[in-house]
Amino acid sequence: MDYIDKIFKTVSIKDSRRIIELYFQELYCFAPLSNKALSQKLLLPVPIVTAIKNEGIRLGILEQCSGGVGLTHNGKEYVEQALGFKGIDLCLYRRLAESEQARDAYADALSKKYRAAFDERPVADVALDQAQCTVQTAFRRALLCLANGTLTGRQIVCMGDDDFVSLAIGFLLKELYPGPSICPTHIHVLEMDGRYIECLERLAGRFALPISCERVDLRMPLPPHLCGRFDCLFTDPPYTQEGASLFLSRAISVLKEESGLRIFFSFGNKSATEVYFLQKCFQLHGLAIKEMFTRFNEYMGASLLGNKGQLFVLETTERTRALFPLEKRGRDDIYTADRNLRQNRYRCRQCGKVYAVGKEAEYQTIRELKKQGCNVCGATVFDRLHKNGNTDKKQYLPLGHHILADFYNCDPEKLDDVEQIRTFMHEAAVSAGATIVQENFHKYAPVGVSGVVVIQESHLTIHTWPECGYAAVDLFTCGTNVRPWTAFDYLQERLGCAKVEYSDLIRGAYERLSLLRYSETEQPAVRRKKRQRYDASSKWNRRARSLTDCSVLSK
C-alpha cells in the first residue's frame, strides 16, 4: 500500500504530497519527535501534523511512544522501500542532514578524496558558456540535495553537466550506501557535448556509479521518453535570460507532474534589475523560490563573474508550466556569444599582426587563436586592443507593448454598467499618460459591455461577462511615453478583481541588422511571442500548445 498517498488524500493539506514524505524521513532519522518538533522542522501547523500522526497510527505505520511519535516496524520497512533508505549509513546521513557545518566539512573531505576523477574533465568550451565549478562546489550541490530530502530513492537529472555534479552525487551515494545493496537513486545526464558524455560514462563505469548519459541539444524538441520521468533536477544554464527561459521549460517538461519537486538552478550573479527579471521568469513558469544563495557556487577561471555565482532552490507548484513545449524547437540564440555580436581585436606580441576574435570571426575565442598561433610568426602570445566603441552591437526597434489580461472574480454590477466601464477605461488611459483620440462603448442585452478607447499611442479595449465575474482587457501602446502597467493596476483595482492572469508581449520587433523576430527594448522587458493556450488534458494545464517565450531581453 502507498501509505504516503493514502495519508495525503485523507488529510486536508495545502502542501504537496512531498511534505508527507519529509514527515516520514524525519521520523526515520530522528524519532521519537513531538508534534511541535515536527511542526518546526516541516513548517506545518500543529493541527496538520497531528492529523498526519493520527492517520498514520490508524494505518499501523506510526505509534505514540515516550517522547513523541515514531515509526512502527511496518513503518520503518515502508520508508526503507518507498523512500530509498534501505542499506543507508544512517549515522552519516543524520549528521549531514542536521548540520550545514558538517556538510561543508564533508564536501572538503570528498573533494580531496575524489579530486583525481574531476581532473579528467574536458576543457570548458566557452562558446557553449561552459565554466566549470570547483570540486568543492559540485559536492556542496550534492549535499544540498541531501539537505532538501531529495537525494535518496530519487530519479535525478542533470541538465547540462560540465560541472560533473552527477559525479559528485554518485560519489556521495557511494559513501552513504557502503554495503552490497543496490543504490535506489539513479542520475541521468542530458548533455550536448560528447566529450563530457564520454568522460562521465568512463568514470561511472570505473567507480560503479548509478549514472547514465544521453546526448541532447535542448534547443531541439525533447525526446518523448524523457517527459515526466524525474523527481529532482540540477542545471547551470547559459547566463542569458533566453537560456534561462529555455532550460526552465525543458526542466519542467522532464520532471514529473507533481507539486513540491526541486530544481537546483545555478546562475551568474547579475544586477538587481536582471535578477528581478530572472525571478519574473521563474514566476511565469509557475515556480516558487524556496531558497536563494548568492555566493553558493565557485567557478574555476570565471574571472568575469568574480568566480562566484548564485544558486536558486526552486519548487514546482500547481501552476507550473513549460512555456516552450517539449515537442517544439526552442530559440537558437541562448548563449552569451549569440546575444553579443561584438568582436574583440588581438595583436600578436611578436610580429604585430591583428586578429578579430568573436562571433562570426575566424577565431571565436582567444583560446582558439592561441592554440592555432599567429599565422605569420607562429607566436602564441596576444595582447587585447583597446575598444573604441561598439559598432557591431545589434539595435532593435520594437513597435509596441501589448498586455492581454484576464480579470477574474470582478464585481458583476460594475461589469454590467456601461457608464462605469467607460469611466474606468477613460481614467485608466489618463493615468497611463495616454492621449485619448476617441471612445466607443456598447451595452449588450441582457448583460455585458464592450468598449474601446482609441489613443494616439494605439488602444485600450475591454469585454465583460458579468455573469462570470470576468473581463478581458487588451492594452496596446506604442512608444515609451505611455505606462500600460499603470492602466493595468488601475483597472484591476476599480473592477474589484481578485485574480488576474496576463500575457506580456513586445510587438512588431525588428533589428537594423536584418535578423528578424528578435526584439529588444531600451529597458528590459518580458517578451512572449504568442498568448498561451493550455491543454485541458494535462494534469496542471501546464504544457502550452503554442510556443511562448518569456525571455527577458536586455542590452
Long-range contacts (C-beta under 8 A, 24 or more apart in sequence): 1-59, 2-82, 3-56, 3-59, 3-61, 3-75, 3-78, 3-82, 4-82, 6-55, 6-59, 7-52, 7-55, 7-56, 7-59, 10-55, 11-48, 11-51, 11-52, 11-55, 12-51, 13-44, 13-48, 13-51, 13-52, 15-44, 15-259, 15-260, 16-258, 16-259, 16-260, 17-258, 17-259, 17-260, 18-258, 18-259, 18-260, 18-261, 19-44, 19-260, 20-52, 21-83, 21-149, 22-149, 23-49, 23-52, 24-71, 24-75, 24-78, 24-79, 24-83, 25-79, 25-83, 25-85, 25-149, 27-62, 27-69, 27-70, 27-71, 27-75, 27-79, 28-71, 28-76, 28-79, 28-80, 28-83, 28-85, 29-90, 29-93, 29-94, 29-97, 30-94, 31-68, 31-69, 31-70, 31-71, 32-65, 32-66, 32-67, 32-68, 32-69, 32-70, 33-67, 33-68, 33-69, 33-70, 34-67, 34-68, 34-69, 35-68, 35-69, 37-68, 38-68, 38-69, 82-153, 83-152, 83-153, 84-152, 84-153, 84-154, 84-184, 84-185, 85-152, 85-153, 86-181, 86-184, 87-177, 87-179, 87-181, 88-152, 88-176, 88-177, 89-175, 89-176, 89-177, 89-178, 92-175, 92-176, 93-146, 93-152, 93-176, 96-143, 96-146, 96-147, 97-146, 97-147, 97-149, 100-147, 103-140, 103-143, 103-144, 103-146, 103-147, 104-140, 106-139, 106-143, 107-136, 107-139, 107-140, 107-143, 108-136, 110-139, 110-168, 110-171, 110-172, 110-175, 111-135, 111-136, 111-138, 111-139, 113-171, 114-167, 114-168, 114-171, 117-167, 117-171, 117-203, 117-207, 118-164, 118-167, 120-199, 120-202, 120-203, 121-162, 121-164, 121-196, 121-199, 122-162, 122-193, 122-195, 122-196, 122-199, 124-162, 124-301, 125-162, 125-193, 126-365, 126-367, 127-335, 127-337, 127-364, 127-365, 128-162, 128-192, 128-193, 128-238, 128-335, 129-237, 129-238, 129-239, 129-240, 129-243, 129-335, 129-336, 129-337, 130-162, 130-193, 131-162, 131-299, 131-300, 131-301, 131-302, 131-305, 132-162, 132-163, 132-164, 132-299, 132-300, 132-301, 133-163, 133-165, 133-236, 133-266, 133-297, 133-298, 133-299, 133-300, 133-309, 134-298, 134-299, 134-300, 135-168, 136-298, 137-163, 137-296, 137-297, 137-298, 137-299, 138-163, 138-164, 138-165, 138-167, 138-168, 139-168, 139-171, 139-172, 140-296, 141-165, 141-168, 141-234, 141-264, 141-266, 141-297, 141-311, 142-168, 142-169, 142-171, 142-172, 143-172, 144-264, 144-296, 144-311, 144-313, 145-169, 145-232, 145-234, 145-262, 145-264, 146-172, 148-262, 148-313, 150-231, 150-232, 150-261, 150-262, 151-176, 151-185, 151-232, 152-176, 152-184, 152-185, 153-184, 153-185, 154-185, 154-186, 154-231, 154-232, 155-185, 155-186, 155-188, 155-229, 155-230, 155-231, 155-232, 156-185, 156-186, 156-187, 156-188, 156-230, 156-231, 156-232, 156-233, 156-234, 157-187, 157-188, 157-189, 157-190, 157-229, 157-230, 157-232, 157-233, 157-234, 157-254, 157-255, 158-187, 158-188, 158-189, 158-190, 158-191, 158-233, 158-234, 158-235, 159-190, 159-218, 159-233, 159-234, 159-235, 159-237, 159-247, 159-250, 159-251, 159-254, 160-190, 160-191, 160-192, 160-218, 160-235, 160-236, 160-237, 160-247, 161-189, 161-190, 161-191, 161-196, 161-200, 161-234, 162-191, 162-193, 162-196, 162-236, 163-236, 164-196, 164-200, 165-234, 166-200, 166-211, 166-234, 167-200, 167-203, 167-204, 167-209, 167-211, 170-204, 170-207, 170-209, 170-210, 170-211, 171-207, 171-209, 173-209, 173-210, 174-207, 174-208, 174-209, 183-210, 185-210, 186-210, 186-211, 186-212, 187-211, 187-212, 188-212, 188-213, 188-214, 188-229, 188-230, 189-213, 189-214, 190-214, 190-216, 190-218, 190-226, 190-254, 191-215, 191-216, 192-216, 192-217, 192-218, 218-246, 218-247, 218-250, 218-330, 219-246, 219-329, 219-330, 219-331, 219-332, 219-334, 220-329, 220-330, 221-326, 221-327, 221-328, 221-329, 222-250, 222-253, 222-254, 222-326, 222-327, 224-326, 224-327, 226-253, 226-254, 226-326, 227-253, 227-254, 227-326, 228-253, 228-254, 228-255, 228-256, 228-257, 229-254, 229-256, 230-254, 230-255, 230-256, 231-255, 231-256, 231-261, 232-261, 232-262, 232-263, 232-264, 233-261, 233-262, 233-263, 233-264, 234-264, 234-266, 235-263, 235-264, 235-265, 235-266, 236-266, 236-267, 236-297, 236-309, 237-265, 237-266, 237-267, 237-334, 238-334, 238-335, 238-336, 239-267, 239-268, 239-270, 239-305, 239-336, 240-334, 240-335, 240-336, 240-338, 240-339, 240-551, 241-274, 241-277, 241-278, 241-281, 241-551, 241-552, 241-553, 241-554, 242-331, 242-333, 242-334, 242-339, 242-549, 242-551, 242-553, 243-334, 243-335, 244-278, 244-281, 244-551, 245-281, 245-285, 245-323, 245-324, 245-549, 245-550, 245-551, 245-552, 246-324, 246-330, 246-331, 246-334, 246-551, 248-281, 248-282, 248-285, 248-287, 248-322, 248-323, 249-285, 249-322, 249-323, 249-324, 249-325, 249-326, 249-330, 250-322, 250-324, 250-326, 250-330, 252-285, 252-287, 252-316, 252-320, 252-321, 252-322, 252-542, 253-322, 253-325, 253-326, 253-543, 254-326, 255-316, 257-538, 257-539, 257-540, 257-542, 258-316, 259-315, 259-316, 259-317, 259-318, 259-320, 260-315, 260-316, 261-315, 261-316, 262-290, 262-313, 262-314, 262-315, 263-287, 263-312, 263-313, 263-314, 263-315, 263-316, 264-311, 264-312, 264-313, 264-314, 265-311, 265-312, 265-313, 265-314, 266-296, 266-297, 266-309, 266-310, 266-311, 266-312, 267-309, 267-310, 267-311, 267-312, 268-305, 268-309, 268-310, 269-294, 269-295, 269-305, 269-306, 269-308, 269-309, 269-310, 273-524, 273-554, 274-524, 274-552, 274-554, 277-524, 277-526, 277-552, 277-554, 278-552, 280-526, 280-550, 280-552, 281-526, 281-550, 281-551, 281-552, 282-312, 282-314, 284-323, 284-526, 284-550, 285-320, 285-321, 285-322, 285-323, 285-550, 286-316, 286-317, 286-318, 286-319, 286-320, 286-321, 286-540, 286-542, 287-314, 287-315, 287-316, 287-317, 287-320, 288-314, 288-315, 288-316, 288-317, 289-313, 289-314, 289-315, 290-314, 290-315, 318-540, 319-540, 319-542, 320-540, 320-542, 321-532, 321-534, 321-540, 321-541, 321-542, 321-543, 321-544, 322-542, 322-543, 322-544, 323-528, 323-532, 323-544, 323-548, 323-549, 323-550, 324-547, 324-548, 324-549, 325-543, 325-544, 325-545, 325-546, 325-547, 326-543, 328-547, 331-549, 331-551, 333-518, 337-364, 340-393, 341-392, 341-393, 341-394, 341-513, 342-390, 342-392, 342-393, 343-392, 344-384, 344-385, 344-387, 345-384, 345-385, 346-382, 346-383, 346-384, 346-385, 347-382, 347-383, 347-385, 348-374, 348-376, 348-377, 348-379, 348-381, 348-382, 349-379, 349-381, 349-382, 349-383, 350-374, 350-377, 350-379, 350-381, 351-376, 351-377, 351-379, 353-377, 354-385, 355-382, 393-555, 394-511, 394-512, 394-513, 394-515, 394-520, 395-511, 395-512, 395-513, 396-509, 396-510, 396-511, 396-512, 396-518, 396-519, 396-520, 396-521, 396-553, 397-509, 397-510, 397-511, 397-512, 398-506, 398-507, 398-508, 398-509, 398-519, 398-520, 398-521, 398-525, 399-478, 399-507, 399-508, 399-509, 400-458, 400-476, 400-477, 400-478, 400-506, 400-507, 400-508, 401-476, 401-477, 401-478, 401-484, 401-505, 401-506, 401-507, 401-521, 401-525, 402-474, 402-475, 402-476, 402-503, 402-504, 402-505, 402-506, 402-507, 403-473, 403-474, 403-475, 403-476, 403-484, 403-485, 403-488, 403-502, 403-503, 403-504, 403-505, 404-472, 404-473, 404-474, 404-502, 404-503, 404-505, 404-531, 405-472, 405-473, 405-474, 405-475, 405-488, 405-491, 405-492, 405-500, 405-501, 405-502, 406-470, 406-471, 406-472, 406-473, 406-500, 406-501, 406-502, 407-470, 407-471, 407-472, 407-473, 407-491, 407-492, 407-495, 407-497, 407-499, 407-500, 408-469, 408-470, 408-497, 408-498, 408-499, 408-500, 408-501, 409-469, 409-496, 409-497, 409-498, 409-499, 410-464, 410-469, 410-470, 410-471, 410-495, 410-496, 410-497, 410-498, 411-469, 411-495, 411-496, 412-466, 412-467, 412-469, 413-466, 414-494, 414-495, 414-496, 415-448, 415-449, 415-464, 415-465, 415-466, 415-469, 415-470, 415-471, 415-495, 416-447, 416-448, 416-449, 416-464, 416-466, 417-449, 418-442, 418-443, 418-449, 418-451, 421-449, 421-451, 421-462, 421-464, 422-451, 424-490, 424-491, 424-494, 424-495, 425-451, 425-453, 425-460, 425-462, 425-491, 426-453, 427-490, 427-494, 428-453, 428-460, 428-486, 428-487, 428-490, 428-491, 428-494, 429-453, 429-455, 429-460, 429-487, 431-483, 431-486, 431-487, 431-490, 432-477, 432-482, 432-483, 432-484, 432-486, 432-487, 432-490, 433-481, 433-482, 433-483, 433-486, 434-460, 434-477, 434-482, 434-487, 455-482, 457-481, 457-482, 460-487, 462-491, 471-495, 471-497, 476-507, 480-522, 503-528, 503-531, 503-532, 503-548, 504-528, 505-529, 505-531, 506-553, 519-553, 520-553, 520-554, 520-555, 521-553, 522-555, 524-552, 524-553, 524-554, 525-552, 525-553, 526-550, 526-551, 526-552, 527-551, 527-552, 527-553
